[in-house]
Amino acid sequence: VAQNFNVSGTVKDGATGETMISAMIYTEDGNYGAATNAYGYYSIELPKGSYTLLFNYSGFATLSKTIIVEGNMKLNVELAAETEEIDEKLGNKASSQLTIPFKLAWNTMLVNKLIEKF
């Protein structure tokens, strides 16, 4: 029987230091995931191994962290606000109106995928 280890920490806004409620944390393969609680805290049980964790919150750039799990560990992260790269590529501000529904749909897909796993 494989032993699981606890990877936990807090997710904060890098600019303000505020904790982020309901930020999504999941492995790149989608097999494991969690959301932060009211204090910005998360905890994921993972078997020993190498993982890429993705930290996602609407309006913020997704952060990717590769970790090697050999025991319980703390991993605190800070997320940065998304940039206007999409607007720059398309050359107009109208594109920013498209990003909010897309982000909501994307986050809904991620949540549904995580729910299916559990």
Disulfide bonds with the S-S distance in Angstrom:
none
